[in-house]
Each structure stands twice: as C-alpha cells, then as structure tokens.
Amino acid sequence: MSTTQDARKAASRLAEAIREGNEASIVYWQVRLVAMERGRRLRHTGDGAWGPENAGPGHTAPIRSS
C-alpha cells in the first residue's frame, strides 16, 4: 500500500474515532498520522505507550504538538 493510501486510511479511521468519541483511538490515529508525516514507523513499547520503532519499554518520548 502506498504512503498516500496509508495516510488516507489513517485519516478515515481518525474521523471515525472522532465521530464515535473514542479518545484512545483518536490519540492512536493522530500519532500514526504524525509518524507518517515524519516518515517514521511506530510500534507498541509494551508499557502502554507508542514510540519509535526502535524504542523499548521506558524509552518513549511524548508526541508533542507544534
């Protein structure tokens, strides 16, 4: 799947989460879109957070809005 298709799919899922009021999904899809914009991959770190692909438990930085 192309990057554009991935971004469209993520944006669609974000819109769905917003309509449903699902805060956890809203945050997840926002983080995914930011990662796509920055050209990074994310993975779950095992401690309840999402971080860079090479991050491990306790090695995540918060996603900050500009």
TASUL-V623824 format. One record per backbone hydrogen bond with DSSP energy under -1.0 kcal/mol. NH is the residue of the N-H (numbers start at 1). CO is the residue of the C=O. If there is no record, write none. Layout:
# TASUL-V623824
((NH;CO) (NH;CO))
This chain:
# TASUL-V623824
((6;2) (7;3) (8;4) (9;5) (10;6) (11;7) (12;8) (13;9) (14;10) (15;11) (16;12) (17;13) (18;14) (19;15) (20;16) (21;17) (22;17) (23;21) (26;22) (27;23) (28;24) (29;25) (30;26) (31;27) (32;28) (33;29) (34;30) (35;31) (36;32) (37;33) (38;34) (40;35) (43;51) (45;49) (51;43) (53;41) (55;52) (59;56))
